[in-house]
Structure formats: structure tokens, C-alpha cells
Amino acid sequence: IVLIMGGKDRGVSYRGVGEAIGGSQVSAVVLYGENKRKIRREIRNVGVSIRLADTLMDAVKTAYEFARKSQKGSEEWIILFSPGAASFDMFKNSFDRGDAFNAIVKRYLK
């Protein structure tokens, strides 16, 4: 699993995210948005690859490329979009962000 997360910082702690990722099937986390460095600081010791992206488009591309390069044989990878933060740093609202993610995936996978 490659997890994409990030967005507007609202002053919350992401230590719980690190605890949830540790021991899970998440192999990489791609972070984008205003709080990407904060999340990286709080999850950096959980033993997964962490990549930073400037935009949601970059995050999707980075996640896809990581999964593709890591794939062995017919192994399947999941790219999980679970931002865990508000969308207002880049989008009108969470629906706008979800629509953007869907459009990026459809365009990128063609």
C-alpha cells in the first residue's frame, strides 16, 4: 500500500498515524500540502519510505511510480488516498479535492 495524505494544517498531531502505519501493509507514504513536513516529522521513524510532493498531481504520480518500481511479478499494489487533513490549502472543499483526485487518476492511468 502506498498512502497519499496531507493538506491544510489545523494544529493536530499525526503521531497516531505513525502508530497505525507501523506494522501495517503501508510501504510508502506520499505527503503533499501545507502540513507535509509536519506529518513527515511525526511518522519518520515508522520504517516506511516517505516522499514529498508539491501538488496532488505530483503525489499521485509519485505514488504510482513507487508502486510500479516496487512491484514484483504479478503482485498488486494499492494506492490509498486518505488525506487526514483539511483541503482548504489547495481546494475549495473536500468534494473538490476528491473530484480532482478522481480526474488525475483517470487521466494518469490512460
GIMO-V397718 format. One record per residue. N is the residue number from 1. RES is the residue in one small letter. SS is DSSP state (alpha for helix, beta for strand, coil for the rest). PSI is psi in radians with two decimals (999 if undefined). Layout:
<<N/RES/SS/PSI> <N/RES/SS/PSI>>
This chain:
<<1/i/coil/2.33> <2/v/beta/2.10> <3/l/beta/2.24> <4/i/beta/2.19> <5/m/beta/2.85> <6/g/coil/3.04> <7/g/coil/-2.55> <8/k/beta/2.28> <9/d/coil/2.23> <10/r/coil/0.34> <11/g/coil/0.29> <12/v/coil/2.77> <13/s/coil/2.52> <14/y/coil/0.27> <15/r/alpha/-0.65> <16/g/alpha/-0.57> <17/v/alpha/-0.78> <18/g/alpha/-0.74> <19/e/alpha/-0.68> <20/a/alpha/-0.64> <21/i/alpha/-0.73> <22/g/coil/2.19> <23/g/coil/0.00> <24/s/coil/-3.03> <25/q/coil/0.13> <26/v/coil/2.17> <27/s/coil/-0.44> <28/a/beta/2.65> <29/v/beta/2.25> <30/v/beta/2.13> <31/l/beta/2.41> <32/y/coil/2.94> <33/g/coil/3.13> <34/e/coil/-0.61> <35/n/coil/0.24> <36/k/alpha/-0.69> <37/r/alpha/-0.60> <38/k/alpha/-0.81> <39/i/alpha/-0.75> <40/r/alpha/-0.77> <41/r/alpha/-0.68> <42/e/alpha/-0.24> <43/i/alpha/0.08> <44/r/coil/-0.33> <45/n/coil/0.38> <46/v/coil/0.00> <47/g/coil/0.47> <48/v/coil/2.75> <49/s/beta/2.35> <50/i/beta/2.22> <51/r/beta/2.55> <52/l/beta/2.52> <53/a/coil/2.66> <54/d/coil/-0.56> <55/t/coil/2.94> <56/l/alpha/-0.67> <57/m/alpha/-0.82> <58/d/alpha/-0.67> <59/a/alpha/-0.76> <60/v/alpha/-0.80> <61/k/alpha/-0.78> <62/t/alpha/-0.77> <63/a/alpha/-0.79> <64/y/alpha/-0.80> <65/e/alpha/-0.68> <66/f/alpha/-0.83> <67/a/alpha/-0.76> <68/r/alpha/-0.77> <69/k/alpha/-0.48> <70/s/alpha/-0.26> <71/q/coil/2.36> <72/k/coil/2.12> <73/g/coil/-2.28> <74/s/coil/0.25> <75/e/coil/2.42> <76/e/coil/2.49> <77/w/coil/2.61> <78/i/coil/2.30> <79/i/beta/1.98> <80/l/beta/2.08> <81/f/beta/1.78> <82/s/coil/1.44> <83/p/coil/-0.71> <84/g/coil/0.28> <85/a/coil/2.86> <86/a/beta/2.74> <87/s/coil/-0.10> <88/f/coil/-0.08> <89/d/coil/-0.40> <90/m/coil/-0.27> <91/f/coil/2.83> <92/k/coil/-0.72> <93/n/coil/-3.10> <94/s/alpha/-0.49> <95/f/alpha/-0.73> <96/d/alpha/-0.73> <97/r/alpha/-0.77> <98/g/alpha/-0.73> <99/d/alpha/-0.72> <100/a/alpha/-0.76> <101/f/alpha/-0.84> <102/n/alpha/-0.75> <103/a/alpha/-0.72> <104/i/alpha/-0.82> <105/v/alpha/-0.82> <106/k/alpha/-0.75> <107/r/alpha/-0.74> <108/y/alpha/-0.58> <109/l/coil/0.00> <110/k/coil/999>>
